[in-house]
Amino acid sequence: LVQMLGQLLTLMMFAAPIFYDRANLPERFRSILDLNPFTFYVESLRSILLDYGDFPWRMFGVAMLTALLTLAFGHWLFRRL
């Protein structure tokens, strides 16, 4: 489990739109990219620092929902073990 989590986090970090603009991707890939929690942080920093547009509230909601679901799953798993 530990090795798999390390690989998953590395993949999520490299899949985040750091070196490319997600606006250049097709819509179907953008919706998948929204599930990556790192995307929110990259896009929000880009919008704040570069005055790239408005704060991405939709992505903020997705990031918070993902964080809460991960927290609930971790709590359930910890109690089970």
C-alpha positions as CSV (number, residue, x, y, z in Angstrom):
1,L,0.0,0.0,0.0
2,V,2.8,2.4,0.8
3,Q,4.6,1.8,-2.5
4,M,1.4,2.2,-4.4
5,L,0.5,5.5,-2.7
6,G,4.0,6.9,-3.4
7,Q,3.6,6.1,-7.1
8,L,0.0,7.5,-7.2
9,L,1.1,10.8,-5.6
10,T,4.0,11.1,-8.1
11,L,1.7,10.5,-11.0
12,M,-0.8,13.0,-9.7
13,M,1.9,15.6,-9.3
14,F,3.2,15.2,-12.8
15,A,-0.3,15.2,-14.3
16,A,-1.1,18.5,-12.7
17,P,-1.0,21.4,-15.2
18,I,2.2,23.0,-14.2
19,F,4.0,23.1,-17.5
20,Y,1.0,23.4,-19.7
21,D,-2.3,25.4,-19.7
22,R,-5.3,23.2,-19.2
23,A,-7.3,25.4,-21.6
24,N,-5.3,23.8,-24.4
25,L,-6.7,20.4,-23.5
26,P,-10.0,18.9,-24.9
27,E,-13.0,19.3,-22.6
28,R,-13.1,15.6,-21.7
29,F,-9.6,15.7,-20.3
30,R,-10.2,18.9,-18.4
31,S,-13.0,17.3,-16.5
32,I,-10.8,14.4,-15.6
33,L,-8.0,16.8,-14.6
34,D,-10.4,18.5,-12.2
35,L,-10.3,15.3,-10.1
36,N,-6.6,15.8,-9.4
37,P,-6.3,17.8,-6.2
38,F,-3.0,19.3,-7.3
39,T,-4.8,21.0,-10.2
40,F,-6.6,23.3,-7.9
41,Y,-3.5,24.5,-6.2
42,V,-1.6,25.1,-9.5
43,E,-4.5,26.9,-11.2
44,S,-5.3,29.0,-8.1
45,L,-1.7,30.1,-7.8
46,R,-1.5,30.9,-11.5
47,S,-4.7,33.0,-11.4
48,I,-3.6,34.9,-8.3
49,L,0.1,35.5,-9.3
50,L,-0.3,36.1,-13.0
51,D,-3.7,37.8,-12.8
52,Y,-4.9,34.9,-15.1
53,G,-8.5,35.3,-14.3
54,D,-10.9,34.9,-11.5
55,F,-10.4,32.5,-8.6
56,P,-11.5,29.0,-9.7
57,W,-14.4,28.5,-7.2
58,R,-15.6,25.4,-9.0
59,M,-12.2,23.7,-8.7
60,F,-12.1,24.8,-5.0
61,G,-15.3,22.9,-4.4
62,V,-14.0,19.8,-6.1
63,A,-10.7,20.0,-4.2
64,M,-12.6,20.4,-0.9
65,L,-14.9,17.5,-1.7
66,T,-12.0,15.3,-2.7
67,A,-10.2,16.2,0.6
68,L,-13.3,15.4,2.7
69,L,-13.9,12.1,0.9
70,T,-10.2,11.2,1.4
71,L,-10.4,12.1,5.0
72,A,-13.6,10.0,5.5
73,F,-12.0,7.0,3.8
74,G,-8.8,7.3,5.8
75,H,-10.8,7.5,9.0
76,W,-12.8,4.4,8.0
77,L,-9.7,2.5,7.1
78,F,-7.9,3.5,10.3
79,R,-10.8,2.4,12.4
80,R,-11.0,-0.9,10.5
81,L,-7.4,-1.8,11.0
